[in-house]
C-alpha cells in the first residue's frame, strides 16, 4: 500500500519524502494508547507544577515562562543560559526520538511535565515509556521542520508525525502536525515542560475529546493501491485538509470533458500500454488526475503519473497527436480527502469547501483544482475509495 514517508531527518526539500506519498514527521509529539504531551514553558523553577495547564495563545509561541530578574541569566549563578546551544541540541537529538538511539534523557528534569491533548506525564520515565509504546504499536515516522527560541526560557519546535497502527489489519495511517513548546528550568539548565499543540483541533487542553476523536477518525479504511505515486511531504494537517509539498513528477495527459469524467483515459493509458514510438510498456501508477486550470473548472485534462525513474527527454513519443508529456514542477498543494464515487457536483462542492477554508486560514489558493482518483471504480466498494481534491498554493510558509 502506498503510504506517507517520514524520514526522521531534519526538514529538507525532498530526501526522505513520501514516495508513493509517504510522510515525514517531527517534534516530540505523542500519540497512541498514550499520546505524548509536549511543549509549554510552564513555571519550572524548583520544579513547581502549575495548577492548571499553561495557556496556549494563537501565535503558538506565546506561553507563560519562568520569571526571573535577568532573562538570560541562570538563576543564582549569574551565568548566561545557552538557549542557542539548546536549540542546536534539539535539532540533533529529536530525529532520534523513535530510533534505537533515542533521545538524551539527561537533558530533561526528572520531574518534567509532558502533555498533549490526550496524554499527560509528570516524569521523564513516563514520557520515555510512552515513546516506547508508540514505537511498538505505530512505528512512527517523525520529521522536524524547525526549532526556534520563542521566549527567555522557551523553545518551540514544529513537526509532522505519521503513525501506522500495526494492530489493525489495514494498518491505517494517522497524521499529526503541530508545535511543541518546551520550557527550560534556568536553575538546572534542563527542559522542565513539554506541551504539544495540534494543528487539527481547537481544544488542545488535556483531556480533549476533540483530540481523541481526531485520532479515532483517522483509523478508517481507504483503499490505496500498492503502486508508485508522486512524492510529497505533509507539512501541515488542519481540521479538514492537509498541506503537502510535492516533488516534481511527469505526466502523460490528454484533453478531457469534466473533472469527474473519463474522456481521454484510453488515450493516456494507451501510451503506457505501448502505443508510443518505441512500443515500450510503462508500469501503471496511481492516482489518475483530472485537472481544471480555470476558475469555472471547465478547461479539463486527464493525466496519468509516470514512474519516478523516468526522464522527460528519454521517454518515447506518443503515437496519438492529442497525447502530450509534461513535467509538473515542485509545488505546495492543499488536499481534501473523501470517499465514494465522484460526480461533478460532489467535486465542485469539495473544491468550494476547500477553497473557502484556505482563504479563511489566510492561504493563497490558485485558480482551478485537481481531482485525484486512486481506485478502479468497477472493482472497489465506494465507501473505501480514496479520492482527493487538490488546489495549488502560492507563497506558503510553514510557521
C-alpha positions, 0 to 999 in steps of 0.5 A: 500500500502506498503510504506517507514517508517520514524520514526522521531527518531534519526538514529538507526539500525532498530526501526522505519524502513520501514516495508513493506519498509517504510522510515525514514527521517531527517534534516530540509529539505523542500519540497512541494508547498514550499520546505524548504531551509536549511543549509549554514553558510552564513555571519550572523553577524548583520544579513547581507544577502549575495548577492548571495547564499553561495557556496556549495563545494563537501565535503558538509561541506565546506561553507563560515562562519562568520569571526571573530578574535577568532573562538570560541569566541562570538563576543564582549563578549569574551565568548566561543560559545557552538557549542557542546551544539548546536549540542546536541540541534539539535539532540533533537529538529529536530525529532520534526520538523513535530510533534505537538511539533515542533521545538524551534523557539527561537533558530533561528534569526528572520531574518534567511535565509532558502533555498533549491533548490526550496524554499527560506525564509528570516524569521523564520515565513516563514520557520515555515509556510512552515513546516506547509504546508508540514505537511498538504499536505505530512505528512512527515516522517523525520529521522536524521542520524547525526549532526556534527560541520563542521566549527567555526560557522557551523553545518551540519546535514544529513537526509532522508525525505519521503513525501506522497502527500495526494492530489493525489489519489495514494498518491505517495511517494517522497524521499529526502536525503541530508545535511543541513548546518546551520550557527550560528550568534556568536553575538546572539548565534542563527542559522542565515542560513539554506541551504539544499543540495540534494543528487539527483541533481547537481544544488542545487542553488535556483531556480533549475529546476533540483530540481523541476523536481526531485520532479515532477518525483517522483509523478508517479504511481507504483503499490505496493501491500498492503502486508508485505515486508522486512524492510529497511531504505533509507539512501541515494537517488542519481540521479538514485538509492537509498541506503537502509539498510535492516533488516534481513528477511527469505526466502523460495527459490528454484533453478531457470533458469534466473533472469527474469524467473519463474522456481521454483515459484510453488515450493516456493509458494507451501510451503506457500500454505501448502505443508510443514510438518505441512500443515500450510498456510503462508500469501503471501508477496511481492516482489518475488526475483530472485537472481544471486550470480555470476558475469555472473548472471547465478547461479539463485534462486527464493525466496519468503519473509516470514512474519516478525513474523516468526522464522527460527527454528519454521517454518515447513519443506518443503515437496519438497527436492529442497525447502530450508529456509534461513535467509538473514542477515542485509545488505546495498543494492543499488536499481534501480527502473523501470517499465514494464515487465522484460526480461533478457536483460532489467535486465542485462542492469539495473544491468550494469547501476547500477553497473557502477554508484556505482563504479563511486560514489566510492561504493563497489558493490558485485558480482551478483544482485537481481531482485525484482518483486512486481506485478502479471504480468497477472493482472497489466498494465506494465507501473505501475509495480514496479520492482527493481534491487538490488546489495549488498554493502560492507563497506558503510558509510553514510557521 
